[in-house]
Amino acid sequence: MKRIQPFVGLTLPLCLSCLLVQAVAEERQLEAYECEQDGVPSFSDSPCGPDGQRLGLDYEQPSAASVDSARRAVDETEAQTDRYLRQIELQREIARSEGRISDLRKERDAKLRQLRASLNNAEGRTTQSIWDTGVREQMAEVAARYASDIEAEQIRLERLLQREVELGRP
């Protein structure tokens, strides 16, 4: 079975929203230090020697409205991701159902061809009418059995297609 590829377009906003909510929940003072080693500037969250300069970072506690907005954005992104995954799985089910219908038709046709060939090969037998009747009954049974199986799968396919219309296409 194929695995669903990561959804970068949906995952990135979700991750960023989660980080925002986490940052809001953790009230901590942000500190950063700028250091220079061998002429190359670097930054750290802890003092980095006597040359290190503490950088002033402006950080304000987000308002409750901002927190609520971020939470709603996360919830909306999760809902969109769930909907997209349901749509993909539904499309796979539709493809499997269509494939099953095609396979049933091919199997039916192959069995009927085989029975017709045996009917044609029986010409000239003394008991041909009995043979013909038996083969024709077998053909009717095969056709009826496959018709029933195909109809059941078509009903399933119609239900899947209806769910796809209700859910929408990705």
The 8 nearest C-alpha neighbors of each residue, nearest first, counted from 0:
[[1, 2, 3, 91, 88, 95, 92, 4],
 [2, 0, 3, 4, 91, 88, 87, 5],
 [1, 3, 4, 0, 5, 88, 87, 84],
 [2, 4, 1, 5, 84, 87, 6, 88],
 [3, 5, 2, 6, 1, 7, 84, 87],
 [6, 4, 7, 3, 10, 9, 8, 2],
 [5, 7, 9, 8, 10, 4, 80, 11],
 [8, 6, 10, 9, 11, 5, 12, 4],
 [7, 9, 6, 10, 11, 12, 5, 13],
 [10, 8, 7, 6, 11, 12, 13, 80],
 [9, 11, 7, 13, 12, 6, 8, 14],
 [10, 12, 14, 13, 7, 9, 8, 15],
 [13, 11, 15, 14, 10, 9, 16, 76],
 [12, 14, 10, 16, 11, 15, 73, 76],
 [15, 13, 17, 11, 16, 12, 10, 18],
 [16, 14, 18, 12, 17, 13, 11, 19],
 [15, 17, 19, 13, 18, 14, 73, 12],
 [18, 16, 14, 20, 15, 19, 21, 13],
 [19, 17, 21, 15, 16, 20, 22, 14],
 [18, 20, 16, 22, 21, 17, 23, 15],
 [19, 21, 23, 17, 18, 22, 24, 16],
 [22, 20, 18, 24, 23, 19, 17, 25],
 [23, 21, 19, 25, 24, 20, 18, 26],
 [24, 22, 20, 21, 25, 19, 61, 26],
 [23, 25, 21, 22, 20, 26, 19, 66],
 [26, 24, 22, 23, 27, 21, 20, 28],
 [25, 27, 24, 23, 28, 22, 60, 29],
 [28, 26, 25, 29, 22, 23, 24, 30],
 [27, 29, 30, 26, 58, 56, 25, 59],
 [28, 30, 27, 56, 31, 58, 44, 57],
 [31, 29, 44, 28, 56, 32, 54, 55],
 [32, 30, 44, 54, 43, 53, 45, 42],
 [31, 33, 53, 43, 52, 42, 54, 51],
 [32, 34, 42, 52, 51, 41, 53, 43],
 [35, 33, 51, 41, 40, 42, 47, 50],
 [34, 36, 40, 39, 38, 41, 37, 33],
 [35, 37, 39, 38, 40, 34, 41, 50],
 [38, 36, 39, 35, 40, 34, 41, 50],
 [37, 39, 36, 35, 40, 34, 41, 50],
 [40, 38, 36, 35, 37, 41, 34, 42],
 [41, 39, 35, 34, 38, 36, 33, 42],
 [42, 40, 34, 33, 35, 39, 43, 36],
 [43, 41, 33, 32, 34, 31, 40, 44],
 [42, 44, 32, 45, 31, 33, 41, 46],
 [43, 45, 31, 30, 32, 46, 42, 29],
 [46, 44, 43, 47, 32, 31, 30, 42],
 [47, 45, 32, 48, 51, 44, 43, 53],
 [48, 46, 51, 34, 45, 49, 32, 43],
 [47, 49, 50, 51, 46, 34, 52, 45],
 [48, 50, 51, 47, 46, 52, 34, 35],
 [51, 49, 48, 34, 52, 35, 47, 33],
 [52, 50, 34, 47, 33, 48, 49, 32],
 [51, 53, 33, 32, 54, 50, 34, 46],
 [52, 54, 32, 31, 33, 55, 51, 30],
 [55, 53, 31, 32, 56, 52, 33, 30],
 [54, 56, 57, 53, 30, 31, 29, 32],
 [57, 55, 58, 54, 29, 30, 31, 28],
 [56, 58, 55, 59, 29, 54, 28, 30],
 [59, 57, 56, 60, 29, 28, 61, 55],
 [58, 60, 61, 57, 62, 28, 23, 56],
 [59, 61, 62, 58, 23, 26, 63, 22],
 [62, 60, 65, 59, 23, 63, 66, 64],
 [61, 63, 65, 64, 60, 66, 67, 59],
 [62, 64, 66, 65, 67, 61, 68, 60],
 [63, 65, 67, 62, 66, 68, 61, 69],
 [66, 64, 68, 62, 63, 67, 61, 69],
 [67, 65, 63, 69, 68, 64, 70, 62],
 [68, 66, 70, 64, 65, 69, 63, 71],
 [67, 69, 65, 71, 66, 70, 64, 72],
 [70, 68, 72, 66, 71, 67, 16, 65],
 [71, 69, 67, 73, 72, 68, 74, 66],
 [70, 72, 74, 68, 73, 69, 75, 67],
 [71, 73, 69, 75, 70, 74, 76, 68],
 [74, 72, 70, 76, 71, 75, 16, 13],
 [75, 73, 71, 77, 72, 76, 70, 78],
 [74, 76, 78, 72, 77, 73, 71, 79],
 [77, 75, 79, 73, 78, 74, 13, 72],
 [76, 78, 80, 74, 75, 79, 81, 73],
 [77, 79, 75, 81, 76, 80, 82, 74],
 [80, 78, 76, 82, 77, 81, 83, 75],
 [79, 81, 77, 83, 78, 82, 76, 84],
 [82, 80, 78, 84, 83, 79, 77, 85],
 [83, 81, 79, 85, 80, 84, 78, 86],
 [82, 84, 86, 80, 85, 81, 169, 79],
 [83, 85, 87, 81, 86, 82, 88, 80],
 [86, 84, 82, 88, 83, 87, 89, 81],
 [87, 85, 89, 83, 84, 88, 82, 90],
 [86, 88, 84, 90, 89, 85, 83, 91],
 [89, 87, 91, 85, 90, 86, 84, 92],
 [88, 90, 92, 86, 91, 87, 85, 93],
 [91, 89, 93, 87, 92, 88, 86, 94],
 [90, 92, 88, 94, 89, 93, 95, 87],
 [91, 93, 89, 95, 90, 94, 96, 88],
 [94, 92, 90, 96, 91, 95, 97, 89],
 [93, 95, 91, 97, 96, 92, 98, 90],
 [96, 94, 98, 92, 93, 97, 99, 91],
 [95, 97, 99, 93, 98, 94, 156, 92],
 [98, 96, 94, 100, 99, 95, 93, 101],
 [99, 97, 95, 101, 96, 100, 94, 102],
 [98, 100, 96, 102, 101, 97, 95, 103],
 [101, 99, 103, 97, 98, 102, 149, 104],
 [100, 102, 98, 104, 99, 103, 105, 97],
 [103, 101, 99, 105, 104, 100, 98, 106],
 [104, 102, 106, 100, 105, 101, 107, 99],
 [103, 105, 107, 101, 102, 106, 108, 100],
 [104, 106, 102, 108, 107, 103, 109, 101],
 [107, 105, 103, 109, 104, 108, 102, 110],
 [108, 106, 104, 110, 105, 109, 103, 111],
 [107, 109, 111, 105, 106, 110, 112, 104],
 [110, 108, 112, 106, 107, 111, 105, 113],
 [111, 109, 113, 107, 112, 108, 106, 114],
 [110, 112, 114, 108, 113, 109, 115, 138],
 [113, 111, 115, 109, 110, 114, 108, 116],
 [112, 114, 110, 116, 111, 115, 109, 117],
 [113, 115, 111, 117, 116, 112, 118, 110],
 [116, 114, 118, 112, 117, 113, 111, 119],
 [115, 117, 119, 113, 118, 114, 112, 120],
 [116, 118, 120, 114, 115, 119, 121, 113],
 [117, 119, 115, 121, 116, 120, 114, 131],
 [120, 118, 116, 121, 117, 122, 115, 114],
 [121, 119, 117, 118, 122, 116, 115, 123],
 [122, 120, 118, 119, 124, 117, 123, 127],
 [123, 121, 120, 124, 119, 127, 118, 125],
 [122, 124, 121, 125, 127, 126, 120, 119],
 [125, 123, 127, 126, 122, 121, 130, 128],
 [124, 126, 127, 123, 128, 122, 129, 130],
 [125, 127, 124, 129, 128, 130, 123, 131],
 [126, 128, 130, 124, 129, 125, 131, 121],
 [127, 129, 131, 130, 126, 132, 125, 133],
 [128, 130, 132, 127, 131, 126, 133, 134],
 [129, 131, 127, 133, 128, 132, 134, 126],
 [132, 130, 128, 134, 129, 133, 127, 135],
 [131, 133, 135, 129, 130, 134, 128, 136],
 [134, 132, 136, 130, 135, 131, 129, 137],
 [135, 133, 137, 131, 136, 132, 138, 130],
 [134, 136, 138, 132, 137, 133, 131, 139],
 [137, 135, 139, 133, 138, 134, 132, 140],
 [138, 136, 134, 140, 135, 139, 141, 133],
 [137, 139, 135, 141, 136, 140, 142, 111],
 [138, 140, 136, 142, 137, 141, 143, 135],
 [141, 139, 137, 143, 138, 142, 144, 136],
 [142, 140, 138, 144, 143, 139, 137, 145],
 [141, 143, 139, 145, 140, 144, 146, 138],
 [144, 142, 146, 140, 141, 145, 139, 147],
 [145, 143, 141, 147, 146, 142, 140, 148],
 [144, 146, 148, 147, 142, 143, 149, 141],
 [147, 145, 143, 149, 144, 148, 142, 150],
 [146, 148, 150, 144, 145, 149, 143, 151],
 [149, 147, 145, 151, 150, 146, 152, 144],
 [150, 148, 152, 146, 151, 147, 100, 145],
 [149, 151, 153, 147, 152, 148, 146, 154],
 [152, 150, 154, 148, 153, 149, 147, 155],
 [151, 153, 155, 149, 154, 150, 156, 148],
 [154, 152, 156, 150, 155, 151, 149, 157],
 [153, 155, 157, 151, 156, 152, 150, 158],
 [154, 156, 152, 158, 153, 157, 159, 151],
 [157, 155, 153, 159, 154, 158, 96, 152],
 [156, 158, 160, 154, 159, 155, 153, 161],
 [159, 157, 161, 155, 156, 160, 162, 154],
 [158, 160, 156, 162, 161, 157, 163, 93],
 [161, 159, 163, 157, 162, 158, 156, 164],
 [160, 162, 158, 164, 163, 159, 157, 165],
 [163, 161, 165, 159, 160, 164, 166, 158],
 [162, 164, 160, 166, 161, 165, 167, 159],
 [163, 165, 161, 167, 162, 166, 160, 168],
 [166, 164, 162, 163, 167, 161, 160, 168],
 [167, 165, 163, 164, 162, 168, 86, 82],
 [168, 166, 164, 163, 165, 169, 86, 162],
 [167, 169, 86, 163, 166, 164, 83, 87],
 [168, 83, 86, 167, 87, 82, 84, 166]]
